[in-house]
Amino acid sequence: MKKGIQFFLVFAVANLLWTNVRAENKSTEKSAASPPVSVLSTCTACKIILIPPRGQAESDKEILKLQQKIKTSPFPGHLLERLGWLLVSRARSANDPGLYNLVEQCALCIEAHQPESSAALLLRGHALQSLHRFKEAEPIARKLVEKRGSSFDFGLLGDILMDRGQVTQGIAAYQKMMDLKPDLHSYTRAAHARWIKGDVEGAVELISMATAAGSSLNAEPTAWSYTRRAAYELQLGRLADSFRSVRAALRLQPDYAAALFFQGRIELAQGQTNDAVKSLQRAATLNPLPEYQWLLADALELAGKHDEAVAFASNLKKRAAQEDPRTFALYLATRREKPKTALKLIERELSERADIFTRDALAWALLAAGKFSEARTQSNLALAEGTEDARLFFHAAMIAEAIGNSQEALALSQKATALRQMLFPSEQNQLAELKGRSAGAIAQAENIGKK
């Protein structure tokens, strides 16, 4: 994509986000007066966000223009809010979570001179949630809902509650969001809620409504919705539909890492290993998430490129504990490496993030550490919402085998096998071995019973 077009899309998304939020602000409260420009110089957060960007990209130039307007405006509050949402858009498009720290500073700058500003609270809550500081974000979201109750406020609260493992409350917040404003953002969240509850077809229905409500002026969120649709369709085995959804995402947002990652997953499911390697290499270059590097290492191994696979796996281990402790704990436990480290990482994660996927990761780490009974307890909690997820079933099957229940292990492994396209190659190999062992153990027990 040409830089000018890329900037237009990023800035259009930022403007749309800001416009939507400002519209809700105006409809629910009167904006407090912003501070005189001279007051901005006394606030540390304001000083930080007014530091000129070092880059020369068009988006950097737009940020510089906005900073100049903030410095010279007698009442720059709405400009600070606009800057915050522009940074949110850049963080999403550039796959740079570090920018959320600047978003938080924007919020703090507004709050320093406009105490109790809902605009500042929403920005700060969004930044904290994106930085996985859920405990800090939750009271902010609850305050917003009580004070103002806009659709974005309920969306933020729902996101936090889902990550905190409070699914029923999270779904209720999403429902309120959709009642207030049925749009791309609320449909996407509602689709995720349906998927969590095991209704994959219902998730496809709602995510299709989300993509229909999107547009090129809302490029990144619309591309994300198409990517989620691709994931649901892949789970249902609709590979052609899934691939079309990925391509739609990439037309909106060329070089979109999330879409390229799922393109690679589809290509693996189709047996196109070399194509998958190319897609995953591009995704991992754009956004070197531990999950992306893990799947790329698996794909390289599958393609017979052992040395390259080892190199990517080694690179993953260098930063994953800081960047994504949950995924790294899963990775270590899958490979039965450093079980104590994996357990320590996920126990720390659980204190902040107690959703079903963290419970599952904890169960998996406990199994690797030889704590079978505790693993069983956490696995049951992970399965409690009825989520149809291959990894949840695979882990639960391995735990059932460890405690000596071959019948349950086989039943769960069959569920995982029906969704095997959602597992990474290294997981698929372990699943196949497990299924064989479970079937063998049952047959042996039946033969003994006949004697």
C-alpha positions as CSV (number, residue, x, y, z in Angstrom):
1,M,0.0,0.0,0.0
2,K,1.3,3.5,-0.8
3,K,2.1,5.6,2.3
4,G,-0.4,8.3,1.4
5,I,-3.2,5.8,1.1
6,Q,-2.1,4.0,4.3
7,F,-2.1,7.3,6.2
8,F,-5.5,8.2,4.8
9,L,-7.0,4.9,6.1
10,V,-5.3,5.3,9.5
11,F,-6.4,8.9,9.9
12,A,-9.9,8.1,8.6
13,V,-10.3,5.4,11.2
14,A,-9.0,7.8,13.9
15,N,-11.4,10.5,12.8
16,L,-14.3,8.1,12.7
17,L,-13.6,6.8,16.1
18,W,-13.2,10.3,17.5
19,T,-16.3,11.5,15.8
20,N,-18.4,8.6,17.1
21,V,-17.2,9.0,20.6
22,R,-17.6,12.8,20.5
23,A,-21.1,12.4,19.3
24,E,-21.9,10.2,22.2
25,N,-20.2,12.6,24.6
26,K,-22.3,15.5,23.4
27,S,-25.5,13.5,23.6
28,T,-24.9,12.5,27.2
29,E,-23.1,15.4,28.9
30,K,-21.9,18.9,28.4
31,S,-18.2,19.2,27.8
32,A,-16.3,20.8,30.6
33,A,-14.2,23.8,29.6
34,S,-10.6,22.9,28.7
35,P,-7.7,24.5,30.4
36,P,-6.0,27.7,29.2
37,V,-2.9,26.8,27.1
38,S,-0.5,28.0,29.8
39,V,-1.8,25.4,32.2
40,L,-0.7,22.6,29.9
41,S,2.9,23.3,30.6
42,T,2.5,22.4,34.3
43,C,1.3,18.8,33.7
44,T,3.8,16.0,33.2
45,A,1.4,13.9,31.1
46,C,0.7,16.9,28.8
47,K,4.4,17.5,28.4
48,I,4.9,13.9,27.3
49,I,2.2,13.9,24.6
50,L,3.4,17.2,23.2
51,I,6.9,15.8,22.5
52,P,7.2,15.9,18.6
53,P,7.2,12.5,16.9
54,R,10.5,11.4,15.4
55,G,9.2,9.8,12.3
56,Q,8.5,11.4,8.9
57,A,5.4,9.5,7.9
58,E,2.2,11.3,7.0
59,S,0.6,10.2,10.3
60,D,3.6,11.6,12.2
61,K,3.1,14.9,10.4
62,E,-0.6,14.9,11.3
63,I,0.3,14.3,15.0
64,L,2.7,17.2,14.9
65,K,0.0,19.5,13.4
66,L,-2.4,18.4,16.1
67,Q,0.2,19.1,18.8
68,Q,0.8,22.6,17.5
69,K,-3.0,23.2,17.6
70,I,-3.1,22.0,21.2
71,K,-0.3,24.3,22.2
72,T,-1.9,27.4,20.7
73,S,-5.6,26.6,21.4
74,P,-7.0,28.4,24.5
75,F,-9.3,25.4,25.1
76,P,-7.6,22.3,23.6
77,G,-9.6,19.6,25.4
78,H,-11.3,18.2,22.3
79,L,-8.0,18.3,20.5
80,L,-6.4,16.2,23.2
81,E,-9.2,13.7,22.9
82,R,-8.8,13.6,19.1
83,L,-5.0,13.0,19.6
84,G,-5.8,10.1,21.9
85,W,-8.0,8.4,19.4
86,L,-5.5,9.0,16.6
87,L,-2.9,7.2,18.7
88,V,-5.4,4.3,19.3
89,S,-5.8,3.9,15.6
90,R,-2.1,4.0,15.0
91,A,-1.5,1.4,17.7
92,R,-4.0,-1.0,16.1
93,S,-2.8,-0.4,12.5
94,A,0.9,-0.5,13.4
95,N,0.6,-3.4,15.8
96,D,2.4,-1.2,18.4
97,P,0.9,-1.7,21.9
98,G,3.5,0.7,23.3
99,L,1.4,3.6,21.8
100,Y,-1.3,2.8,24.3
101,N,1.0,4.3,27.0
102,L,0.7,7.6,25.1
103,V,-3.0,7.2,24.9
104,E,-3.1,6.9,28.7
105,Q,-1.0,10.1,29.0
106,C,-3.5,11.9,26.8
107,A,-6.3,10.8,29.2
108,L,-4.2,11.9,32.2
109,C,-3.6,15.3,30.6
110,I,-7.3,15.8,30.1
111,E,-8.1,14.6,33.6
112,A,-5.4,16.8,35.2
113,H,-7.4,19.9,34.2
114,Q,-10.9,18.4,33.7
115,P,-11.5,16.1,36.6
116,E,-14.2,13.5,36.1
117,S,-14.1,14.0,32.3
118,S,-15.9,11.1,30.6
119,A,-13.9,11.6,27.5
120,A,-10.7,11.1,29.5
121,L,-12.1,8.2,31.4
122,L,-13.0,6.3,28.2
123,L,-9.6,7.0,26.7
124,R,-7.8,5.8,29.8
125,G,-10.0,2.8,30.3
126,H,-9.4,1.8,26.7
127,A,-5.7,2.2,27.0
128,L,-5.5,0.2,30.3
129,Q,-7.6,-2.6,28.8
130,S,-5.4,-2.8,25.7
131,L,-2.4,-3.0,28.0
132,H,-4.0,-5.9,29.9
133,R,-4.3,-3.9,33.1
134,F,-7.8,-5.1,33.6
135,K,-8.0,-4.6,37.4
136,E,-7.3,-0.9,36.9
137,A,-9.6,-0.6,33.9
138,E,-12.7,-2.2,35.5
139,P,-13.5,0.5,38.0
140,I,-13.1,3.2,35.3
141,A,-15.5,1.3,33.0
142,R,-18.0,0.9,35.8
143,K,-17.8,4.5,36.6
144,L,-18.4,5.5,33.0
145,V,-21.5,3.2,32.8
146,E,-23.0,4.7,35.9
147,K,-22.1,8.3,35.0
148,R,-22.9,8.4,31.3
149,G,-23.8,5.0,29.9
150,S,-22.9,5.4,26.2
151,S,-22.6,2.4,23.9
152,F,-18.8,2.7,24.0
153,D,-18.8,2.7,27.8
154,F,-20.8,-0.6,27.9
155,G,-18.4,-2.0,25.2
156,L,-15.4,-1.2,27.3
157,L,-17.0,-2.7,30.4
158,G,-18.0,-5.9,28.4
159,D,-14.4,-6.3,27.1
160,I,-12.9,-6.1,30.5
161,L,-15.5,-8.4,32.2
162,M,-14.9,-11.0,29.5
163,D,-11.2,-10.9,30.1
164,R,-11.8,-11.1,33.8
165,G,-13.8,-14.3,33.3
166,Q,-17.2,-12.8,34.2
167,V,-18.9,-14.0,31.1
168,T,-22.5,-13.5,32.1
169,Q,-21.9,-9.9,33.1
170,G,-19.8,-9.3,30.1
171,I,-22.6,-10.5,27.7
172,A,-25.1,-8.3,29.6
173,A,-22.9,-5.3,28.9
174,Y,-22.5,-6.2,25.2
175,Q,-26.3,-6.6,25.0
176,K,-26.7,-3.1,26.4
177,M,-24.2,-1.8,23.9
178,M,-26.0,-3.3,21.0
179,D,-29.4,-2.0,22.3
180,L,-28.0,1.5,22.4
181,K,-26.1,1.4,19.1
182,P,-26.3,-1.7,16.8
183,D,-23.2,-1.2,14.6
184,L,-19.9,-2.9,13.6
185,H,-18.4,-2.6,17.1
186,S,-21.4,-4.0,19.0
187,Y,-22.1,-6.8,16.4
188,T,-18.4,-7.9,16.6
189,R,-18.6,-8.2,20.4
190,A,-21.9,-10.0,20.3
191,A,-20.5,-12.5,17.8
192,H,-17.6,-13.2,20.1
193,A,-20.1,-13.7,23.0
194,R,-22.0,-16.3,20.9
195,W,-18.8,-18.1,20.0
196,I,-17.8,-18.2,23.7
197,K,-21.1,-19.9,24.5
198,G,-20.6,-22.5,21.8
199,D,-22.9,-21.0,19.1
200,V,-20.5,-20.8,16.1
201,E,-23.3,-20.5,13.5
202,G,-24.8,-17.6,15.5
203,A,-21.3,-16.0,15.7
204,V,-21.1,-16.2,11.9
205,E,-24.5,-14.6,11.6
206,L,-23.6,-11.6,13.8
207,I,-20.1,-11.1,12.4
208,S,-21.6,-11.0,8.9
209,M,-23.8,-8.1,10.2
210,A,-20.6,-6.4,11.5
211,T,-18.8,-6.7,8.1
212,A,-21.9,-5.4,6.4
213,A,-22.0,-2.4,8.7
214,G,-18.3,-1.6,8.0
215,S,-16.7,0.4,5.2
216,S,-13.3,1.5,3.8
217,L,-13.6,4.6,5.9
218,N,-13.5,2.3,9.0
219,A,-10.9,0.1,7.5
220,E,-9.1,-1.5,10.4
221,P,-12.1,-2.4,12.5
222,T,-13.9,-3.7,9.4
223,A,-10.8,-5.8,8.4
224,W,-10.7,-7.2,12.0
225,S,-14.4,-8.2,11.6
226,Y,-13.6,-10.0,8.4
227,T,-10.7,-11.7,10.1
228,R,-13.0,-12.9,12.9
229,R,-15.5,-14.2,10.3
230,A,-12.6,-16.1,8.7
231,A,-11.8,-17.8,12.0
232,Y,-15.4,-18.9,12.6
233,E,-15.7,-20.1,9.0
234,L,-12.5,-22.0,9.3
235,Q,-13.7,-23.7,12.5
236,L,-16.9,-24.8,10.7
237,G,-14.7,-26.3,7.9
238,R,-15.8,-23.8,5.3
239,L,-12.3,-23.2,3.9
240,A,-13.3,-21.4,0.8
241,D,-15.6,-19.0,2.7
242,S,-12.9,-18.4,5.3
243,F,-10.3,-17.6,2.5
244,R,-12.7,-15.1,0.9
245,S,-13.2,-13.3,4.3
246,V,-9.4,-13.1,4.7
247,R,-9.0,-11.6,1.2
248,A,-11.7,-9.1,2.0
249,A,-9.8,-8.0,5.1
250,L,-6.6,-7.7,3.1
251,R,-8.3,-5.6,0.4
252,L,-9.4,-3.1,3.1
253,Q,-6.1,-3.2,5.0
254,P,-3.2,-4.6,2.9
255,D,-0.4,-6.2,5.0
256,Y,-2.8,-6.6,7.8
257,A,-1.0,-9.0,10.1
258,A,-4.0,-10.6,11.7
259,A,-5.5,-11.5,8.3
260,L,-2.2,-12.8,7.0
261,F,-1.9,-15.0,10.1
262,F,-5.3,-16.5,9.4
263,Q,-4.5,-16.9,5.7
264,G,-1.5,-19.0,6.8
265,R,-3.8,-21.1,9.0
266,I,-6.2,-21.7,6.1
267,E,-3.3,-22.6,3.8
268,L,-2.1,-25.1,6.4
269,A,-5.6,-26.6,6.6
270,Q,-5.6,-26.9,2.8
271,G,-2.1,-28.7,2.8
272,Q,-0.4,-25.7,1.1
273,T,2.5,-25.7,3.5
274,N,4.9,-23.5,1.4
275,D,2.2,-20.9,0.8
276,A,1.4,-20.9,4.5
277,V,5.1,-20.3,5.4
278,K,5.1,-17.2,3.2
279,S,1.9,-15.8,4.7
280,L,3.1,-16.5,8.3
281,Q,6.5,-15.1,7.7
282,R,4.9,-11.8,6.5
283,A,2.5,-11.8,9.5
284,A,5.4,-12.4,11.9
285,T,7.5,-9.7,10.3
286,L,4.7,-7.2,10.6
287,N,3.7,-8.2,14.1
288,P,6.2,-10.5,15.9
289,L,3.7,-11.8,18.4
290,P,4.7,-15.1,20.2
291,E,1.6,-16.8,18.8
292,Y,2.6,-15.9,15.2
293,Q,6.2,-17.0,15.7
294,W,5.1,-20.3,17.3
295,L,2.8,-21.2,14.3
296,L,5.5,-20.1,11.9
297,A,8.1,-22.3,13.6
298,D,5.6,-25.2,13.3
299,A,5.0,-24.5,9.6
300,L,8.7,-24.3,8.9
301,E,9.2,-27.7,10.6
302,L,6.3,-29.1,8.6
303,A,8.0,-27.8,5.4
304,G,11.2,-29.5,6.3
305,K,13.1,-26.3,7.2
306,H,14.3,-27.5,10.6
307,D,17.1,-24.9,11.1
308,E,14.8,-22.0,10.3
309,A,12.1,-23.4,12.7
310,V,14.7,-23.6,15.5
311,A,15.8,-20.1,14.8
312,F,12.2,-18.7,15.1
313,A,11.5,-20.8,18.2
314,S,14.7,-19.4,19.8
315,N,13.6,-15.8,18.9
316,L,10.2,-16.5,20.4
317,K,11.8,-17.5,23.8
318,K,13.7,-14.2,24.1
319,R,10.7,-11.8,24.5
320,A,7.6,-13.9,24.9
321,A,7.5,-13.9,28.7
322,Q,7.2,-10.1,28.6
323,E,5.1,-9.7,25.5
324,D,2.5,-12.5,25.9
325,P,3.1,-14.6,29.1
326,R,-0.1,-16.7,28.5
327,T,0.9,-17.8,25.0
328,F,4.5,-18.5,26.2
329,A,3.2,-20.6,29.0
330,L,1.1,-22.6,26.5
331,Y,4.2,-23.0,24.3
332,L,6.4,-24.2,27.0
333,A,3.8,-26.6,28.3
334,T,3.1,-28.0,24.8
335,R,6.8,-28.8,24.5
336,R,7.2,-29.9,28.1
337,E,9.9,-27.4,28.6
338,K,10.5,-25.5,31.8
339,P,7.2,-26.5,33.5
340,K,7.9,-24.4,36.6
341,T,8.5,-21.3,34.4
342,A,5.2,-22.0,32.5
343,L,3.3,-22.4,35.8
344,K,4.7,-19.3,37.3
345,L,3.9,-17.2,34.2
346,I,0.3,-18.3,34.0
347,E,-0.4,-18.1,37.7
348,R,0.7,-14.5,37.6
349,E,-1.5,-13.9,34.5
350,L,-4.5,-15.4,36.3
351,S,-4.3,-12.7,39.0
352,E,-5.2,-10.1,36.3
353,R,-7.0,-12.2,33.6
354,A,-9.2,-15.0,34.6
355,D,-11.0,-15.9,31.4
356,I,-11.5,-19.4,30.1
357,F,-8.4,-19.3,28.0
358,T,-6.2,-18.4,31.0
359,R,-7.9,-21.2,33.0
360,D,-7.1,-23.6,30.1
361,A,-3.4,-22.4,29.9
362,L,-3.2,-22.9,33.7
363,A,-4.6,-26.4,33.4
364,W,-2.1,-27.2,30.6
365,A,0.9,-25.9,32.7
366,L,-0.3,-27.8,35.7
367,L,-0.4,-31.0,33.6
368,A,3.1,-30.4,32.4
369,A,4.2,-29.9,36.1
370,G,2.6,-33.2,37.0
371,K,-0.3,-31.8,39.1
372,F,-3.1,-33.8,37.5
373,S,-5.9,-33.2,39.9
374,E,-5.4,-29.4,39.9
375,A,-5.2,-29.5,36.1
376,R,-8.5,-31.3,36.0
377,T,-10.2,-28.6,38.1
378,Q,-8.9,-25.7,35.9
379,S,-9.8,-27.6,32.7
380,N,-13.4,-28.1,33.9
381,L,-13.6,-24.3,34.5
382,A,-12.3,-23.6,31.0
383,L,-15.0,-25.9,29.5
384,A,-17.8,-24.5,31.7
385,E,-19.2,-22.0,29.2
386,G,-19.7,-24.6,26.5
387,T,-17.1,-23.1,24.1
388,E,-16.4,-25.2,21.0
389,D,-12.6,-24.9,20.9
390,A,-10.1,-27.5,19.6
391,R,-7.4,-26.5,22.1
392,L,-9.7,-26.7,25.1
393,F,-10.8,-30.2,24.0
394,F,-7.3,-31.3,23.3
395,H,-5.9,-30.2,26.6
396,A,-8.9,-31.7,28.5
397,A,-8.3,-35.0,26.7
398,M,-4.7,-35.1,27.7
399,I,-5.6,-34.4,31.3
400,A,-8.3,-37.1,31.2
401,E,-5.6,-39.6,30.0
402,A,-3.3,-38.5,32.8
403,I,-5.8,-39.3,35.5
404,G,-6.5,-42.7,33.9
405,N,-9.9,-42.0,32.2
406,S,-9.3,-43.4,28.7
407,Q,-13.0,-43.3,27.7
408,E,-13.2,-39.6,28.4
409,A,-9.8,-39.0,26.8
410,L,-11.0,-40.6,23.6
411,A,-14.3,-38.7,23.6
412,L,-12.6,-35.4,24.1
413,S,-9.9,-36.2,21.5
414,Q,-12.6,-37.0,19.0
415,K,-14.1,-33.5,19.6
416,A,-10.7,-31.9,19.2
417,T,-10.1,-34.0,16.0
418,A,-13.3,-32.7,14.5
419,L,-11.8,-29.2,14.8
420,R,-8.2,-30.1,14.2
421,Q,-7.7,-27.4,11.6
422,M,-7.8,-24.9,14.5
423,L,-4.8,-26.5,16.2
424,F,-1.1,-25.8,15.4
425,P,0.8,-28.7,13.7
426,S,2.7,-29.6,16.8
427,E,-0.6,-29.8,18.7
428,Q,-2.2,-31.9,15.9
429,N,0.7,-34.4,16.1
430,Q,0.2,-34.8,19.9
431,L,-3.6,-35.1,19.4
432,A,-3.2,-37.9,16.9
433,E,-0.9,-39.8,19.3
434,L,-3.3,-39.3,22.2
435,K,-6.3,-40.6,20.2
436,G,-4.3,-43.7,19.2
437,R,-3.2,-44.4,22.8
438,S,-6.8,-43.9,24.2
439,A,-8.3,-46.2,21.6
440,G,-5.6,-48.8,22.4
441,A,-6.1,-48.6,26.1
442,I,-9.9,-49.1,25.7
443,A,-9.4,-52.0,23.4
444,Q,-7.0,-53.6,25.8
445,A,-9.4,-53.2,28.7
446,E,-12.2,-54.7,26.7
447,N,-10.0,-57.7,25.8
448,I,-9.1,-58.3,29.4
449,G,-12.8,-58.1,30.4
450,K,-13.7,-60.8,27.9
451,K,-11.2,-63.3,29.4
